């Protein structure tokens, strides 16, 4: 009985305390303190919810404006390099019924997010820092931190010394025809073979390369092409042989660690040889100076940029060039017409240092992601080493450039020699005009 009495007594005390608490006045400071503690505890939840809502609204906004007002899209301040822009989703009934709209929305959803670039860079940095690898498609890391494009490695490792004599003969005869027509019209013409980094610096190829074990003893590819050019009497600059002979003489590598193209010295050496190759060059004969650069920029870091890292290291050996001597006494600004790929960029930048800097029309044959060709036309004013102004790439424009050109520079890279479109396009343009 004593236990039951004790329990009843305890229950009575609790009921009294509860009644007192209910009847007690509520203090405002107590309520505020409770709400404040509750708010602080839930701040992370509110923050995450707000961030998710922002991403949802940002994606919704981007989808709404991408078709008609793409400049109004919310973008990252540090966009990714080498990533194709997402194609706008088609908002038509036909596209919706066919599933094209849903497919485009699904594919673009991640890329449209403002945090997509930083997420990709964070992942790529993790792969690079933790495993020493490249998460960028088509970019591989070789020895001594050298970056290579997989395309050039595959082409180099596939070399077996074989070639098509009929193709090489037809190619050299076409170049001879181009040169003859150009000279008959009072124009200087030079053909340039640009080098491949994989072929000229094979000692640093990655172990994943199929020819890694014998990379420095691969068959010579260019011998039959040189013989054909010599036999046809074509005036040319062999940039591949030039790099091979100069690489041991230069204090810095002629291909920068983080780039797929030759550096400014390599391009200037080629341009110097081009101006020496023609008698009475309209540009004069290029002479230049060079000095180490404090940091890589432009094409000297194009592969490094494609790596899309959070902390890219661009402090590696490369060079900058300058004019040697004074400008020439030029009666008028010469016009240079250049047709070729991306290796011409450094060559044309060096041309701005010639005694008579030219106006440059650069017809740029660019390889796309699907190994197709995209053609661009850029005009650079006298002394302008930038990309210049983009102009229409039409047959009429090419004909006009050709009519006014004083110097024609035609380039092919050794990796795709005798297979590119620029040789055919230039020959057709010359044939169109009487």
FIFIGU-134914 format. One record per residue (C-alpha): residue in three letters; y, x, z negated; residue number from 1. Coordinates in steps of 0.02 Angstrom, whole numbers, plus 32768, in hexadecimal, padded with zeros to 4 digits. Example, Ala and Ser with C-alpha at 12.3 -4.5 7.8 and 13.67 -1.06 7.14 Angstrom:
2
+-----+------+------+------+-----+
|   r |   py |   px |   pz |   k |
+-----+------+------+------+-----+
| ALA | 7F1F | 8267 | 7E7A |   1 |
| SER | 7FCB | 82AC | 7E9B |   2 |
+-----+------+------+------+-----+
// end
This chain:
434
+-----+------+------+------+-----+
|   r |   py |   px |   pz |   k |
+-----+------+------+------+-----+
| UNK | 8000 | 8000 | 8000 |   1 |
| UNK | 8076 | 8090 | 7FDB |   2 |
| UNK | 8064 | 80CE | 808E |   3 |
| UNK | 8091 | 8025 | 80D5 |   4 |
| UNK | 8128 | 801B | 8064 |   5 |
| UNK | 8161 | 80C6 | 809D |   6 |
| UNK | 8152 | 8093 | 8154 |   7 |
| UNK | 81B3 | 7FF3 | 8137 |   8 |
| UNK | 823A | 8056 | 80DF |   9 |
| UNK | 8248 | 80D1 | 8171 |  10 |
| UNK | 8253 | 8043 | 81F0 |  11 |
| UNK | 82DD | 7FF4 | 818C |  12 |
| UNK | 8340 | 8096 | 818B |  13 |
| UNK | 8331 | 80A8 | 8248 |  14 |
| UNK | 8368 | 7FF5 | 8264 |  15 |
| UNK | 83FF | 8014 | 81F6 |  16 |
| UNK | 842F | 80B2 | 8254 |  17 |
| UNK | 841D | 8058 | 82FA |  18 |
| UNK | 848C | 7FC9 | 82C0 |  19 |
| UNK | 850D | 8044 | 8282 |  20 |
| UNK | 850C | 80A0 | 8329 |  21 |
| UNK | 851F | 7FFD | 8388 |  22 |
| UNK | 85AF | 7FC0 | 831F |  23 |
| UNK | 8607 | 806B | 831C |  24 |
| UNK | 869F | 807B | 838F |  25 |
| UNK | 8684 | 80E0 | 8430 |  26 |
| UNK | 86EB | 817F | 8435 |  27 |
| UNK | 8739 | 81A9 | 84DF |  28 |
| UNK | 8723 | 8264 | 84C8 |  29 |
| UNK | 866A | 824D | 84B0 |  30 |
| UNK | 865A | 81E8 | 854F |  31 |
| UNK | 86BF | 8269 | 85B1 |  32 |
| UNK | 8656 | 82F8 | 856F |  33 |
| UNK | 85B6 | 829C | 85A0 |  34 |
| UNK | 85F5 | 8277 | 8650 |  35 |
| UNK | 8633 | 8329 | 8666 |  36 |
| UNK | 858B | 8373 | 8633 |  37 |
| UNK | 8534 | 82F9 | 86A8 |  38 |
| UNK | 85A7 | 8328 | 8739 |  39 |
| UNK | 8594 | 83E4 | 8720 |  40 |
| UNK | 84D7 | 83D3 | 8717 |  41 |
| UNK | 84D4 | 8377 | 87BC |  42 |
| UNK | 8551 | 83E2 | 881B |  43 |
| UNK | 84C8 | 843F | 887B |  44 |
| UNK | 847E | 8398 | 88B0 |  45 |
| UNK | 8528 | 8358 | 88E8 |  46 |
| UNK | 8549 | 83FB | 8945 |  47 |
| UNK | 84A5 | 83F5 | 89A3 |  48 |
| UNK | 84BD | 833F | 89CE |  49 |
| UNK | 856C | 8363 | 8A0E |  50 |
| UNK | 8530 | 83F7 | 8A76 |  51 |
| UNK | 84A6 | 838E | 8AC4 |  52 |
| UNK | 8522 | 8304 | 8AE9 |  53 |
| UNK | 8598 | 8383 | 8B3A |  54 |
| UNK | 850E | 83C7 | 8BA9 |  55 |
| UNK | 84DC | 8317 | 8BDB |  56 |
| UNK | 858F | 82E5 | 8C05 |  57 |
| UNK | 85B0 | 838C | 8C5D |  58 |
| UNK | 8517 | 8376 | 8CCC |  59 |
| UNK | 8547 | 82C1 | 8CED |  60 |
| UNK | 85F6 | 82FA | 8D1F |  61 |
| UNK | 85B5 | 8385 | 8D8F |  62 |
| UNK | 8540 | 830F | 8DE9 |  63 |
| UNK | 85CF | 8295 | 8E03 |  64 |
| UNK | 8648 | 8311 | 8E51 |  65 |
| UNK | 85D5 | 838C | 8EA9 |  66 |
| UNK | 85D4 | 832E | 8F4E |  67 |
| UNK | 868C | 830C | 8F6E |  68 |
| UNK | 86E9 | 8379 | 8EF0 |  69 |
| UNK | 867D | 8413 | 8ECC |  70 |
| UNK | 8712 | 8475 | 8E88 |  71 |
| UNK | 871A | 83FB | 8DF5 |  72 |
| UNK | 866E | 842C | 8DB6 |  73 |
| UNK | 8661 | 8477 | 8D08 |  74 |
| UNK | 8629 | 852B | 8D22 |  75 |
| UNK | 85FC | 85C3 | 8CBC |  76 |
| UNK | 8684 | 8648 | 8CB3 |  77 |
| UNK | 85FD | 86CA | 8CDC |  78 |
| UNK | 8597 | 8685 | 8D6E |  79 |
| UNK | 84F3 | 86CE | 8DA8 |  80 |
| UNK | 84E8 | 8745 | 8E3B |  81 |
| UNK | 8475 | 8723 | 8ECD |  82 |
| UNK | 8447 | 8672 | 8E98 |  83 |
| UNK | 845A | 85F2 | 8F22 |  84 |
| UNK | 84CE | 8563 | 8EFB |  85 |
| UNK | 8471 | 84C0 | 8ED9 |  86 |
| UNK | 847B | 8448 | 8F69 |  87 |
| UNK | 84D2 | 83A3 | 8F3E |  88 |
| UNK | 845B | 8313 | 8F20 |  89 |
| UNK | 8463 | 8290 | 8FAB |  90 |
| UNK | 8499 | 81E9 | 8F61 |  91 |
| UNK | 845F | 8171 | 8FE9 |  92 |
| UNK | 83E0 | 80E5 | 8FE4 |  93 |
| UNK | 8376 | 8139 | 9068 |  94 |
| UNK | 8373 | 81DD | 9008 |  95 |
| UNK | 834A | 8182 | 8F66 |  96 |
| UNK | 82B9 | 8122 | 8FB4 |  97 |
| UNK | 8274 | 81C1 | 9001 |  98 |
| UNK | 827D | 821C | 8F5B |  99 |
| UNK | 82F8 | 829E | 8F9C | 100 |
| UNK | 837D | 826E | 8F1C | 101 |
| UNK | 8305 | 827A | 8E8A | 102 |
| UNK | 82C4 | 8321 | 8EC6 | 103 |
| UNK | 8373 | 836A | 8ED8 | 104 |
| UNK | 83A9 | 8328 | 8E2E | 105 |
| UNK | 830E | 8372 | 8DDC | 106 |
| UNK | 8327 | 841B | 8E30 | 107 |
| UNK | 83E1 | 8423 | 8E09 | 108 |
| UNK | 83DC | 83E3 | 8D57 | 109 |
| UNK | 83C4 | 848D | 8D08 | 110 |
| UNK | 8437 | 84ED | 8D7C | 111 |
| UNK | 84C3 | 846F | 8D67 | 112 |
| UNK | 84CB | 848E | 8CAD | 113 |
| UNK | 855B | 84FD | 8C72 | 114 |
| UNK | 84E1 | 855E | 8C03 | 115 |
| UNK | 8469 | 8586 | 8C92 | 116 |
| UNK | 84B8 | 8630 | 8CBD | 117 |
| UNK | 84BA | 8670 | 8C0A | 118 |
| UNK | 8407 | 8635 | 8BF1 | 119 |
| UNK | 83CC | 8693 | 8C8C | 120 |
| UNK | 8429 | 8730 | 8C56 | 121 |
| UNK | 83DE | 8727 | 8BA8 | 122 |
| UNK | 832E | 8717 | 8BEF | 123 |
| UNK | 8349 | 87A5 | 8C6D | 124 |
| UNK | 8390 | 8815 | 8BE5 | 125 |
| UNK | 82F8 | 87F4 | 8B78 | 126 |
| UNK | 8281 | 8822 | 8C05 | 127 |
| UNK | 82E6 | 88BF | 8C2D | 128 |
| UNK | 8301 | 88FC | 8B7A | 129 |
| UNK | 8258 | 88D0 | 8B31 | 130 |
| UNK | 81E6 | 88F5 | 8BC4 | 131 |
| UNK | 824D | 8961 | 8C3B | 132 |
| UNK | 8234 | 88E4 | 8CC7 | 133 |
| UNK | 829D | 8880 | 8D40 | 134 |
| UNK | 82A1 | 87C2 | 8D3A | 135 |
| UNK | 830E | 87BB | 8DD7 | 136 |
| UNK | 82AF | 8786 | 8E73 | 137 |
| UNK | 82A2 | 8813 | 8EF2 | 138 |
| UNK | 82E8 | 889C | 8E7F | 139 |
| UNK | 8273 | 891D | 8E33 | 140 |
| UNK | 828F | 89B0 | 8DBF | 141 |
| UNK | 8252 | 8A5B | 8DF4 | 142 |
| UNK | 824E | 8B04 | 8DA0 | 143 |
| UNK | 82EB | 8B43 | 8D48 | 144 |
| UNK | 832F | 8A92 | 8D43 | 145 |
| UNK | 8344 | 8A88 | 8E00 | 146 |
| UNK | 8351 | 89D6 | 8E42 | 147 |
| UNK | 8303 | 89AA | 8EE9 | 148 |
| UNK | 82F6 | 890F | 8F54 | 149 |
| UNK | 8242 | 88DC | 8F6B | 150 |
| UNK | 8264 | 88B9 | 9023 | 151 |
| UNK | 8289 | 8970 | 9048 | 152 |
| UNK | 81F5 | 89AD | 8FE1 | 153 |
| UNK | 817D | 893B | 903E | 154 |
| UNK | 81C1 | 8973 | 90E7 | 155 |
| UNK | 81B8 | 8A2B | 90B8 | 156 |
| UNK | 8107 | 8A20 | 9072 | 157 |
| UNK | 80CB | 89C5 | 910F | 158 |
| UNK | 80FD | 8A56 | 9181 | 159 |
| UNK | 8069 | 8A9F | 91DC | 160 |
| UNK | 80BC | 8AFB | 926B | 161 |
| UNK | 8093 | 8A73 | 92EA | 162 |
| UNK | 8118 | 8A2B | 935D | 163 |
| UNK | 8125 | 89C0 | 93FA | 164 |
| UNK | 815A | 8A33 | 948A | 165 |
| UNK | 8191 | 89A3 | 94F9 | 166 |
| UNK | 81FF | 895B | 9471 | 167 |
| UNK | 824D | 8A03 | 9449 | 168 |
| UNK | 826D | 8A26 | 9500 | 169 |
| UNK | 82BF | 897C | 951E | 170 |
| UNK | 8328 | 8993 | 9481 | 171 |
| UNK | 8369 | 8A3E | 94B4 | 172 |
| UNK | 8390 | 8A02 | 9564 | 173 |
| UNK | 83F4 | 8970 | 951C | 174 |
| UNK | 8458 | 89E9 | 94B1 | 175 |
| UNK | 8475 | 8A56 | 9549 | 176 |
| UNK | 84B6 | 89BE | 95A9 | 177 |
| UNK | 852A | 8992 | 9518 | 178 |
| UNK | 856F | 8A42 | 9515 | 179 |
| UNK | 8589 | 8A48 | 95D2 | 180 |
| UNK | 85E7 | 89A3 | 95D8 | 181 |
| UNK | 8650 | 89D0 | 9540 | 182 |
| UNK | 8681 | 8A79 | 9587 | 183 |
| UNK | 86A9 | 8A2D | 9631 | 184 |
| UNK | 8726 | 89BE | 95D7 | 185 |
| UNK | 8776 | 8A4F | 957B | 186 |
| UNK | 8723 | 8A30 | 94D3 | 187 |
| UNK | 86CE | 8AAD | 9460 | 188 |
| UNK | 861D | 8A7E | 942C | 189 |
| UNK | 85AA | 8AC4 | 93A5 | 190 |
| UNK | 8503 | 8A84 | 9369 | 191 |
| UNK | 84DB | 8AA0 | 92B0 | 192 |
| UNK | 8431 | 8AA7 | 925C | 193 |
| UNK | 844C | 8A84 | 91A3 | 194 |
| UNK | 83CD | 8AC1 | 9122 | 195 |
| UNK | 8357 | 8A68 | 90AC | 196 |
| UNK | 835B | 8A99 | 8FF4 | 197 |
| UNK | 829E | 8A89 | 8FE6 | 198 |
| UNK | 8286 | 8AFD | 907B | 199 |
| UNK | 8309 | 8B7F | 904A | 200 |
| UNK | 82E8 | 8B81 | 8F8E | 201 |
| UNK | 822C | 8B5F | 8F87 | 202 |
| UNK | 8213 | 8BD2 | 8EF2 | 203 |
| UNK | 8256 | 8B4B | 8E7D | 204 |
| UNK | 81F1 | 8AB6 | 8EBE | 205 |
| UNK | 819F | 8A4B | 8E37 | 206 |
| UNK | 80E6 | 8A5E | 8E12 | 207 |
| UNK | 80CE | 89AD | 8E54 | 208 |
| UNK | 80F6 | 89EA | 8F05 | 209 |
| UNK | 8058 | 89EB | 8F6E | 210 |
| UNK | 8084 | 8A97 | 8FB2 | 211 |
| UNK | 80B9 | 8AE1 | 8F0B | 212 |
| UNK | 8033 | 8B68 | 8F0C | 213 |
| UNK | 8067 | 8BAD | 8FB6 | 214 |
| UNK | 811B | 8B6E | 8FC2 | 215 |
| UNK | 8161 | 8C1A | 8FEA | 216 |
| UNK | 80E3 | 8C35 | 9077 | 217 |
| UNK | 80F7 | 8B96 | 90DB | 218 |
| UNK | 80F4 | 8B9C | 919A | 219 |
| UNK | 819C | 8BB7 | 91F0 | 220 |
| UNK | 81D3 | 8B13 | 923D | 221 |
| UNK | 8271 | 8B40 | 929B | 222 |
| UNK | 8232 | 8BCD | 930C | 223 |
| UNK | 8209 | 8B5D | 93A2 | 224 |
| UNK | 82AE | 8B00 | 938F | 225 |
| UNK | 8311 | 8BA2 | 938D | 226 |
| UNK | 82B3 | 8BDD | 9426 | 227 |
| UNK | 82D9 | 8B3B | 9481 | 228 |
| UNK | 8393 | 8B44 | 9456 | 229 |
| UNK | 839C | 8BF9 | 948E | 230 |
| UNK | 8340 | 8BD1 | 952E | 231 |
| UNK | 83B7 | 8B41 | 9555 | 232 |
| UNK | 8450 | 8BAA | 952E | 233 |
| UNK | 848D | 8B35 | 94A6 | 234 |
| UNK | 8514 | 8B7B | 9433 | 235 |
| UNK | 84D6 | 8B5B | 9382 | 236 |
| UNK | 84E3 | 8B92 | 92CC | 237 |
| UNK | 843D | 8BA5 | 9272 | 238 |
| UNK | 846E | 8B6F | 91C3 | 239 |
| UNK | 83BC | 8B81 | 9183 | 240 |
| UNK | 83B1 | 8C37 | 91B8 | 241 |
| UNK | 8462 | 8C53 | 9178 | 242 |
| UNK | 8434 | 8C18 | 90C9 | 243 |
| UNK | 8394 | 8C7F | 90CE | 244 |
| UNK | 83F5 | 8D1D | 90F5 | 245 |
| UNK | 8487 | 8CFB | 907F | 246 |
| UNK | 842D | 8CBD | 8FE3 | 247 |
| UNK | 8407 | 8D6C | 8FA5 | 248 |
| UNK | 84B8 | 8DA8 | 8FCB | 249 |
| UNK | 8518 | 8D1F | 8F73 | 250 |
| UNK | 853C | 8D28 | 8EB8 | 251 |
| UNK | 8515 | 8C6E | 8EA4 | 252 |
| UNK | 848C | 8BFF | 8EEC | 253 |
| UNK | 84BF | 8BAD | 8F90 | 254 |
| UNK | 846A | 8B0D | 8F57 | 255 |
| UNK | 84A8 | 8AD4 | 8EAC | 256 |
| UNK | 842B | 8AA6 | 8E26 | 257 |
| UNK | 845C | 89EF | 8E21 | 258 |
| UNK | 847B | 89D3 | 8EDA | 259 |
| UNK | 8415 | 89B4 | 8F77 | 260 |
| UNK | 8499 | 89FE | 8FED | 261 |
| UNK | 84D8 | 8AAE | 9004 | 262 |
| UNK | 8572 | 8AD6 | 8F9D | 263 |
| UNK | 8621 | 8AF8 | 8FDE | 264 |
| UNK | 85F8 | 8BAE | 9005 | 265 |
| UNK | 8560 | 8B7E | 906C | 266 |
| UNK | 85C6 | 8AFE | 90CC | 267 |
| UNK | 8654 | 8B7A | 90E6 | 268 |
| UNK | 85DE | 8BFF | 9127 | 269 |
| UNK | 859D | 8B83 | 91A8 | 270 |
| UNK | 864D | 8B4E | 91DB | 271 |
| UNK | 8682 | 8C03 | 91EB | 272 |
| UNK | 85F1 | 8C25 | 9260 | 273 |
| UNK | 861C | 8B89 | 92C5 | 274 |
| UNK | 86CF | 8BC4 | 92E0 | 275 |
| UNK | 868F | 8C70 | 9310 | 276 |
| UNK | 8611 | 8C29 | 938A | 277 |
| UNK | 8690 | 8BE1 | 9405 | 278 |
| UNK | 8712 | 8C47 | 9464 | 279 |
| UNK | 87C5 | 8C1A | 9439 | 280 |
| UNK | 8795 | 8B9F | 93B1 | 281 |
| UNK | 8819 | 8B15 | 93A3 | 282 |
| UNK | 880C | 8B27 | 92E6 | 283 |
| UNK | 8819 | 8BE3 | 92E6 | 284 |
| UNK | 8795 | 8C4B | 928D | 285 |
| UNK | 8777 | 8C12 | 91DB | 286 |
| UNK | 8782 | 8C92 | 914F | 287 |
| UNK | 8771 | 8C5E | 909A | 288 |
| UNK | 8769 | 8C9A | 8FE8 | 289 |
| UNK | 86F4 | 8C5D | 8F60 | 290 |
| UNK | 86ED | 8C5E | 8EA3 | 291 |
| UNK | 867C | 8C12 | 8E1E | 292 |
| UNK | 86A6 | 8B5E | 8DF1 | 293 |
| UNK | 86B0 | 8B2A | 8D3B | 294 |
| UNK | 864E | 8A8A | 8D58 | 295 |
| UNK | 85EB | 8A3B | 8DE5 | 296 |
| UNK | 863B | 89A9 | 8E3F | 297 |
| UNK | 8625 | 8943 | 8EDD | 298 |
| UNK | 858A | 896C | 8F43 | 299 |
| UNK | 8564 | 89FE | 8ECE | 300 |
| UNK | 8525 | 897C | 8E52 | 301 |
| UNK | 84E9 | 88EE | 8EC0 | 302 |
| UNK | 8436 | 88F3 | 8E80 | 303 |
| UNK | 8471 | 8909 | 8DCD | 304 |
| UNK | 84D8 | 886B | 8DE3 | 305 |
| UNK | 8440 | 8810 | 8E2A | 306 |
| UNK | 83E2 | 883C | 8D8A | 307 |
| UNK | 8459 | 87C2 | 8D30 | 308 |
| UNK | 8451 | 8818 | 8C87 | 309 |
| UNK | 84B8 | 87F4 | 8BEC | 310 |
| UNK | 84E4 | 88AC | 8BD8 | 311 |
| UNK | 84D7 | 8905 | 8C81 | 312 |
| UNK | 84F0 | 89C1 | 8C79 | 313 |
| UNK | 855E | 89F3 | 8D0C | 314 |
| UNK | 8586 | 8AA2 | 8CCC | 315 |
| UNK | 851A | 8B0C | 8D3E | 316 |
| UNK | 8543 | 8B93 | 8DBF | 317 |
| UNK | 859F | 8B59 | 8E59 | 318 |
| UNK | 8639 | 8B8D | 8EBA | 319 |
| UNK | 86E2 | 8B59 | 8EFC | 320 |
| UNK | 8731 | 8B9A | 8F9C | 321 |
| UNK | 87E4 | 8BBD | 8FD3 | 322 |
| UNK | 8845 | 8BF4 | 906B | 323 |
| UNK | 8848 | 8CAD | 9096 | 324 |
| UNK | 88ED | 8CD8 | 90E8 | 325 |
| UNK | 8976 | 8C6A | 912C | 326 |
| UNK | 896E | 8BD2 | 919C | 327 |
| UNK | 8976 | 8BF4 | 9255 | 328 |
| UNK | 8A06 | 8BCA | 92CA | 329 |
| UNK | 89BF | 8B29 | 9312 | 330 |
| UNK | 8A1B | 8AD1 | 939E | 331 |
| UNK | 89C3 | 8A2F | 9371 | 332 |
| UNK | 893F | 89EE | 92FA | 333 |
| UNK | 8892 | 8A05 | 9348 | 334 |
| UNK | 8816 | 8976 | 9340 | 335 |
| UNK | 8766 | 8995 | 9302 | 336 |
| UNK | 86DB | 8918 | 9328 | 337 |
| UNK | 8644 | 8930 | 92B7 | 338 |
| UNK | 85A1 | 88D0 | 92C3 | 339 |
| UNK | 8514 | 88E8 | 9248 | 340 |
| UNK | 84D4 | 88CA | 9199 | 341 |
| UNK | 8512 | 88EA | 90E9 | 342 |
| UNK | 8504 | 89A8 | 90FA | 343 |
| UNK | 85A3 | 89A3 | 9162 | 344 |
| UNK | 860D | 8973 | 90CB | 345 |
| UNK | 8620 | 8A25 | 9089 | 346 |
| UNK | 862F | 8A6A | 913A | 347 |
| UNK | 86C0 | 89F6 | 9162 | 348 |
| UNK | 8713 | 8A1A | 90BA | 349 |
| UNK | 8711 | 8AD2 | 90EB | 350 |
| UNK | 875E | 8AA7 | 9195 | 351 |
| UNK | 87FD | 8A71 | 9139 | 352 |
| UNK | 8816 | 8B29 | 910C | 353 |
| UNK | 8812 | 8B64 | 91C1 | 354 |
| UNK | 88B0 | 8BB6 | 9208 | 355 |
| UNK | 88CF | 8B12 | 9266 | 356 |
| UNK | 888A | 8A87 | 91F8 | 357 |
| UNK | 884D | 89F7 | 9265 | 358 |
| UNK | 8852 | 893B | 925C | 359 |
| UNK | 879C | 890F | 9242 | 360 |
| UNK | 8738 | 887A | 9280 | 361 |
| UNK | 8694 | 887F | 9222 | 362 |
| UNK | 8606 | 8812 | 9263 | 363 |
| UNK | 8591 | 880D | 91D0 | 364 |
| UNK | 84D9 | 87E5 | 91EB | 365 |
| UNK | 849B | 87B8 | 913E | 366 |
| UNK | 83E4 | 879E | 910F | 367 |
| UNK | 83CB | 86FB | 90AE | 368 |
| UNK | 834D | 86CE | 9026 | 369 |
| UNK | 82D1 | 868D | 90A7 | 370 |
| UNK | 82E7 | 872B | 9111 | 371 |
| UNK | 8352 | 86CF | 918E | 372 |
| UNK | 83FA | 870E | 91CE | 373 |
| UNK | 84A5 | 86CB | 919F | 374 |
| UNK | 8535 | 8707 | 920A | 375 |
| UNK | 85E4 | 8722 | 91C5 | 376 |
| UNK | 8684 | 8762 | 9213 | 377 |
| UNK | 8704 | 87BD | 91A8 | 378 |
| UNK | 87A9 | 8809 | 91DA | 379 |
| UNK | 87F9 | 8897 | 917A | 380 |
| UNK | 88AC | 88C9 | 9196 | 381 |
| UNK | 88D9 | 8980 | 91AD | 382 |
| UNK | 88B0 | 89E1 | 910F | 383 |
| UNK | 8858 | 894D | 90BB | 384 |
| UNK | 87B4 | 8985 | 906C | 385 |
| UNK | 8787 | 88D9 | 9027 | 386 |
| UNK | 871B | 8856 | 907C | 387 |
| UNK | 87B5 | 8812 | 90D3 | 388 |
| UNK | 87D1 | 8764 | 9118 | 389 |
| UNK | 873E | 86FA | 9151 | 390 |
| UNK | 8753 | 86B6 | 9202 | 391 |
| UNK | 86E6 | 864A | 9273 | 392 |
| UNK | 864A | 86A0 | 92B4 | 393 |
| UNK | 864A | 8654 | 9362 | 394 |
| UNK | 8625 | 869C | 940D | 395 |
| UNK | 86DB | 8684 | 943C | 396 |
| UNK | 8714 | 86E9 | 93A5 | 397 |
| UNK | 869A | 8775 | 93CF | 398 |
| UNK | 86D6 | 8779 | 9482 | 399 |
| UNK | 878A | 8786 | 9447 | 400 |
| UNK | 875F | 8812 | 93CD | 401 |
| UNK | 86FF | 886E | 9453 | 402 |
| UNK | 878E | 8862 | 94D1 | 403 |
| UNK | 8809 | 88AF | 9456 | 404 |
| UNK | 8797 | 8931 | 9406 | 405 |
| UNK | 87BA | 89EA | 941A | 406 |
| UNK | 8720 | 8A23 | 93BA | 407 |
| UNK | 8677 | 89C9 | 93AE | 408 |
| UNK | 8600 | 89F5 | 9321 | 409 |
| UNK | 8552 | 89A6 | 9328 | 410 |
| UNK | 84DD | 89BC | 9293 | 411 |
| UNK | 8425 | 899F | 926F | 412 |
| UNK | 83C9 | 89D0 | 91D1 | 413 |
| UNK | 8330 | 8A3C | 91E5 | 414 |
| UNK | 82C7 | 89B7 | 918F | 415 |
| UNK | 82E4 | 893B | 921C | 416 |
| UNK | 8315 | 89AB | 92AD | 417 |
| UNK | 82FD | 8961 | 935C | 418 |
| UNK | 82DE | 88B3 | 9314 | 419 |
| UNK | 838B | 8874 | 92E3 | 420 |
| UNK | 83FA | 87F6 | 933B | 421 |
| UNK | 849B | 885B | 9345 | 422 |
| UNK | 8461 | 88C6 | 93D7 | 423 |
| UNK | 8437 | 882D | 943E | 424 |
| UNK | 84D8 | 87D3 | 940C | 425 |
| UNK | 8546 | 8866 | 943C | 426 |
| UNK | 84EE | 887E | 94E3 | 427 |
| UNK | 8501 | 87C5 | 950C | 428 |
| UNK | 85B9 | 87C7 | 94DE | 429 |
| UNK | 85DB | 885D | 954E | 430 |
| UNK | 857F | 880A | 95DE | 431 |
| UNK | 85E5 | 876B | 95CA | 432 |
| UNK | 8687 | 87C4 | 95EF | 433 |
| UNK | 86A3 | 8810 | 969B | 434 |
+-----+------+------+------+-----+
// end
